[in-house]
Amino acid sequence: MYNIEDIILDIKNSLSDFRYEHSLLVANEAKKLAKHYGCDENKAYIAGLVHDIAKEFSEEDNKKWIKNSNIKYDISLPEFSKIAHADIGAIVAKVKYNLDDEICNAIKYHTIGNEDMTTFDKIIFIADKIGRKNKNSFTDELSSLAYENLDKAIITYIKRQKEKLESKGEKLHPDTILLLNKIDK
């Protein structure tokens, strides 16, 4: 299957110090959330650890992974560089570390979400938002909400993200809108 020490070493050698530290914070937060919600803590830790494995890939590497993996992606889209790392990271996690589908799906959905997310997927999604070194009042609020109700935390995050994007003349990804519409009832 996989060896956690080998993955940690590879992540440390593959990512910048900032991204490595963020990955450790997300992994630890994911493990705590998994325990709170009765999910597999070790798998959550690994998903959190690996979630940004492709975040610092070059555009050339991204295109190579997309081509070789048959990921359907329009590389001309402006959001390509911001969100492609999640899909590519899921493929890398499968190919490089032989991680299971539950972990790979959580990695795939950690950036924009998906309307059919499981509790495990939601844990990784929100752990990525609150697993920060420098927290502020908003991340503190999200963190508290995450331990009360994952959906409420996700709704709060997405609504805040929507405001930020709209202020720049941008929109939420269609998959994020579908997720919001499903859980915000």
C-alpha positions in Angstrom: 0.0 0.0 0.0 1.9 3.1 1.2 4.5 4.0 3.7 3.7 7.3 5.6 7.4 8.0 6.4 8.3 7.7 2.7 5.4 10.0 1.7 6.4 12.6 4.3 10.0 12.6 3.1 8.9 12.8 -0.6 6.5 15.7 0.2 9.2 17.5 2.1 11.6 17.1 -0.8 9.0 18.0 -3.4 7.4 21.1 -1.9 8.6 24.5 -0.8 9.0 25.0 2.9 5.8 27.0 3.0 3.8 24.4 1.1 5.3 21.6 3.2 4.3 23.3 6.4 0.8 24.0 5.1 0.5 20.3 4.1 1.5 19.2 7.7 -1.0 21.6 9.2 -3.8 20.4 6.9 -2.9 16.8 7.6 -3.1 17.4 11.4 -6.4 19.3 11.1 -7.8 16.6 8.8 -6.9 13.9 11.3 -8.6 15.8 14.1 -11.7 16.4 12.0 -11.8 12.7 11.0 -11.7 11.6 14.6 -14.5 14.0 15.4 -16.7 12.8 12.6 -15.8 9.1 12.8 -13.7 8.8 9.7 -10.4 7.0 9.2 -7.9 9.3 10.9 -4.8 7.8 9.1 -6.4 8.2 5.7 -7.4 11.8 6.5 -3.9 12.6 7.6 -2.4 11.2 4.4 -5.0 13.0 2.2 -4.2 16.2 4.0 -0.5 15.6 3.6 -0.7 14.9 -0.1 -3.5 17.3 -1.1 -1.2 20.0 -2.6 1.4 17.6 -4.1 0.9 19.2 -7.5 0.4 22.8 -6.3 3.9 23.9 -7.2 4.2 22.0 -10.5 5.2 24.1 -13.5 2.6 24.7 -16.2 4.6 22.4 -18.4 4.4 19.6 -15.8 0.7 20.2 -15.4 0.1 19.9 -19.1 2.2 16.7 -19.2 0.1 15.1 -16.4 -3.1 16.2 -18.1 -2.0 14.7 -21.4 -0.7 11.5 -19.9 -3.7 11.0 -17.6 -6.5 11.8 -20.0 -7.8 14.4 -17.6 -10.4 16.5 -19.5 -9.2 20.1 -19.0 -9.3 23.2 -21.1 -5.8 24.6 -20.4 -6.8 27.9 -21.9 -9.2 28.7 -19.1 -8.0 31.5 -16.7 -8.6 29.4 -13.6 -6.5 26.5 -15.0 -3.4 27.4 -13.0 -5.4 27.9 -9.8 -7.4 24.7 -9.7 -5.7 22.1 -11.9 -3.4 21.1 -9.1 -6.3 19.3 -7.4 -7.2 17.0 -10.3 -3.5 16.5 -11.1 -2.7 15.9 -7.4 -5.3 13.1 -7.3 -3.7 11.4 -10.3 -0.2 11.8 -8.8 -1.4 10.4 -5.5 -2.7 7.3 -7.3 0.3 6.8 -9.5 3.1 7.8 -7.2 1.9 6.6 -3.9 -0.8 4.1 -4.8 -3.4 5.8 -2.6 -6.9 4.5 -2.7 -9.9 6.2 -4.4 -11.3 7.7 -1.2 -8.1 9.6 -0.6 -7.7 10.5 -4.3 -11.2 11.8 -4.6 -10.8 14.0 -1.5 -7.6 15.4 -3.0 -9.5 16.0 -6.3 -12.3 17.9 -4.6 -10.3 19.9 -2.0 -10.2 23.1 -4.1 -13.6 23.6 -5.8 -15.7 20.9 -4.2 -18.3 18.6 -5.8 -22.0 18.2 -5.2 -21.5 14.5 -4.3 -18.8 15.0 -1.7 -18.6 12.5 1.1 -18.0 13.4 4.7 -14.4 12.4 4.2 -14.1 14.7 1.1 -15.6 17.6 3.1 -13.1 17.1 5.9 -10.2 17.5 3.5 -11.9 20.5 1.8 -12.4 22.4 5.1 -9.1 21.2 6.6 -7.3 22.9 3.7 -9.1 26.2 4.5 -8.4 26.1 8.2 -5.0 24.4 8.3 -3.1 27.6 8.4 -0.1 28.9 10.3 -1.4 32.5 10.5 -5.0 32.3 11.4 -7.4 35.2 11.4 -10.9 35.8 12.7 -12.4 34.2 9.6 -10.3 31.0 9.8 -11.0 30.8 13.5 -14.8 31.1 12.8 -14.5 28.4 10.1 -12.5 26.1 12.5 -15.2 26.4 15.1 -18.0 25.8 12.6 -16.1 22.8 11.2 -16.4 21.0 14.5 -20.1 21.9 14.8 -21.3 21.2 11.3 -19.1 20.6 8.2 -21.8 21.8 5.8 -22.2 25.1 7.6 -18.4 25.6 7.6 -18.3 24.9 3.8 -21.3 27.2 3.1 -19.6 30.0 5.1 -16.4 29.5 3.2 -18.0 29.4 -0.2 -20.2 32.4 0.4 -17.1 34.4 1.5 -15.2 33.1 -1.5 -18.0 34.2 -3.8 -17.9 37.7 -2.4 -14.2 37.9 -2.9 -14.4 36.6 -6.5 -17.3 38.9 -7.4 -15.4 41.9 -6.1 -12.7 41.0 -8.7 -15.3 40.4 -11.5 -14.8 36.6 -11.2 -17.3 33.8 -10.5 -17.3 30.6 -8.5 -16.5 27.4 -10.4 -19.8 25.7 -11.6 -19.0 22.6 -9.4 -18.7 24.9 -6.3 -22.1 26.4 -7.1 -23.6 22.9 -7.4 -22.1 22.0 -4.0 -23.4 25.2 -2.4 -26.9 24.7 -3.9 -27.0 21.2 -2.6 -25.9 21.8 1.0 -27.3 25.4 1.6 -31.0 24.5 2.2 
